[in-house]
Amino acid sequence: MEVIIAKDRAELAEVAAGIIREQILRKPNSVLGLATGSTPEETYARLVKYHKEEGLDFSKITTFNLDEYIGLPPSHDQSYHYFMADRLFKHVNVNPENVHVPMGMAPDPAAFCEWYEDEMEKAGGVDLQLLGIGGDGHIAFNEPGSSLASRTRVKTLTEQTIKDNADLFFGKGQEHLVPKFAITMGVGTILEAKKLLLIAYGKRKAGIVKKFVEGPVTSQVTASALQLHPDSIVVIDNEAAAELEHKDYYKWVYSQKGELQKVLDRLAGN
């Protein structure tokens, strides 16, 4: 796991968007796994900027989102379909036929989940999966106790997640408006992506960042499963990194990436 510590939220978004841009430039037909919530908003804004100012091309990109509330139609302004269109899709040249977001109105959610898994497999698997992290350490809607081998499925949300999401989307004190159930990629599904990119910012995430980065791998903190992945990157700001025991080492490693590349180039005869 590579840990990159940015000075603030703006630099975090710049680093994260840069990683995604590099993936698209290296493989124009990449399959991207995408996340919603307040954390990736600035990252998406930068990707839109790269498209408009630099011509970053999304025309061959395929996307799969992590999750969606059950019972919300795509047109609902609190659905993740709406969020993704508003923050990213309608601003870039992505082909709508290549966009996949779980269908919260599916009449048979279990069958839909199987179809979603099949579609990811047909697409060749996710090349890069963007992730956020909940206050209790969950990724996607894989609440504490979710199996680390879990697949795309229906999940019942915790009361804390419902409250947190009410604050973010529906408004403080509006928990009664938040659906209690969601379709979500499982931890096992997420771990099959070729590269994972988790982003987090703010002092309120500092405790859980320490747990998932430096604590044991446990289903009680599903983000800790990133420790098992061969190519996972965590980008956080200084506030979210505040409780890490080895943050100075993480900063040192990141500062030496250029030197490492020079060594590797010499060894390769470049």
N, C-alpha and C positions, 0 to 999 in steps of 0.2 A: 504494500500500500504506500503510495506516494502522497505525502501531506504537503500542500502548498499553503503558506500563510500570507494572505494579502493584507495590506495596511487598513483597508476599509471596504465597504460594500461595493463602491465603484470599481476599485481595482479587482476585487473578486469577480465581478461580472465581466470585466475586460479579460481576465485570465481564462475564465470558463468559456466565454464566447470564442476566444482565440483557439482553444482546444477543439471546439466544435467546428470552427472554420477550417482548421488544419485537416480535420477528418474529411470534410466535404471536398476540399481541394485535392487531397490525396486520393479519394475515392468518390467521384461525383455521383455515383449511384448508391451511396451509403444508405443503410437502414438505421434510422435514428429512433431511439426510445426517448420519449419526452415526458416531462413532469409539469404539474400545475402548482399554483400557490404563489405567495408573494415573493418567495426566494428567487425563482428564475426569471421574474419579470424584467429586471435590468439586463440579464443575459440575452433574453429574446430581443429586447430593444436594440442591443448592439448587433445582433445578427441581422435585424432589419436594416440597420445602418450600413452594414457591410454589403448587403444586397443592393441597396439604393446607391451607395457611393462607390463601391468597388466592383459591383456586378457579381457578387457571390451568387452562384447558380443553384437553385433548389429544384430545378425542373425534373431531375432524375432521382431525387431523394424520395424514399419511402419512410413514413413515420408510423410509430405505434405508441399511443399514450399508455401510461401506467394504469389509469383507473377512471371511474365515473360513478356518480351517485345513481342508485337504482330509483327510478320513478321520476327523474328529470328528463324532459325531452331536450334534444340538441338546441332548440331555440330558446330554452330557459336561460335567463341572463346569469344564473348561478351554476349552470352546467359547465363541465370541463370542455365540452364541445365549443361552447360559446367563448370560454376563456381563451382557448387555443386559437380560434379564428380571430378574436379581437387583438390578442397580443402578438401573433406571429403569422398565421396562415394567410390572412387577407392582405398582408403587406409584402409577401414574397411570391415568387413564381412557382410555388409547389403545385403539383398536379393534384386536384381534389380526389382523383381516383386512387392516389397513393397514400392518402391520409386515413389513418385508422385510430379511432377513439372508441373505447368500450361503449356499447349501446345500453344506456340505462333503462330504456323502454322495451328491451327485448322480452317477448312473451315467454320465452324459455331461457332464463339466464344461464342455466347449467350447460345447455346445448350451445349457447352463444360463446361461453368460455372455451369450450372445446374447439369451436370454429376459430376463435381468436388465436389460440395456440397453433392451430394448423396453418393459419395465414402467416404467422411469424416464421414458421418452419419453411413454408413455400417461398418466402421472401429471402431465405438464406440466413435467417437469424439476425439479431440486432447487432450492429457494428459498434455503436456507442450508445450507452444508456445514461441519460441525465436523471439525477435523483436529488430530492430534498430529504429532510429528516424531521420527523415530528418530535415534540417535546419529550415523549417517552421513548424515543429511539426507533420509531417505526419508519420503514421505507414503503412507498406506495401506501396502501391501507393494510399492510401486514402488521397488525397490532401485536403487542407483547404476548408471547405464547404461540405465535404462528410457527408452523413447521418451517425449518430452513430448507426443506425439500418441496415446499408447497408450490402448486401451479395456479394459473389464472382461475379465479373462483369468486363466489359471493362471500363477502365478509361483513360481519356485524361490527359496527364502529363502537369504540369505547366512549363513555360519557365525556372524557377529557378531550378526545379528538373532536367530538361534536361541538363542545364549547369552543375549542381553538378555531375550528372552521367557521363557527358562527361569528366570532370576532373578526375573522379575515374577510369573509364574504357577505354574510347576511346582516351583520351588525351586532355589537355587544348586547348580550341579553336576549338574542333571538334564536336560542338553541332549538326552540320548538319548530323552527322552519327548516332545520338541517335534516336531511334524510338519515335514517339510522343504518342503512345498508348500502353497500357499494360493490361493484365488480372491480377486482384488482388483480394485476399480475401477482403471482406468488414469488416468494423469495427464491425458490429454485428456478423459476422462469427468469427472473432478473439476473441471477448468477450465470446464466447461459450466454448473456451478452459478451461480446469479445472484449469490450472495454467499459468500465463503469466510471462515471464522473458524478460525485456527490458534492453539493455545495451547501454551505450554511453560514449564517452571519448573526452577530449580536450576542450580547452577554447572556441572554436567557438560554442560549444553546450551549454555553460553555461546559456545563456539567455533563450533558448527554454526549457531547463531542468527545470528552475525555473517556467516557464509558465505552463508546463504540470503537474508538481508535486504539486505546491502550488497555482496555479491559478485556475480559474473557469473551470468547465467541459464545453467545447464548441466544436462545429464542426469545428471551425476555427483552432483548435489545436487538431487533432484527437487523438494524444497520451494521451490527458487528459482523455479520456474514461477509461483509466486504473484505475482511481479513483473509478469507478463504479464496479470494479471487486473484488470479495471476496478474491482472492488469487493472488495478483500481486506483483512481486519483481522487483525493479529497481536497477541495479548495475552500478555505475558511478565512474569515477576517481575524484581526488581532483580538477582538473581543471574544469571539467564539473559541479562540485558541488559548484563552487565559489560564485554563486549568490543566493544560497538557504538561506532563512532566518532561517531555523531550522536545519541546517546541524549538529550543535553540538548535538542536541537531537537525530538525526538519528544515529550518531556515538555511542552515549550512549546506545541507544536501542540495536544496533548490539553487542556491547561489553557485554551486559547483557544476551545474548541468552543462554549461558551456565548455568547461575544462574537460569533463568526461567525454563529451562529443569529440573534442580535439584528439584525445587519447585513442578513442575508437577509430577515428579516421586514419590516424597514423598506423594503427595495427592493420587496418584494411588496405593500406597503401594508397590512400587518397591524398 
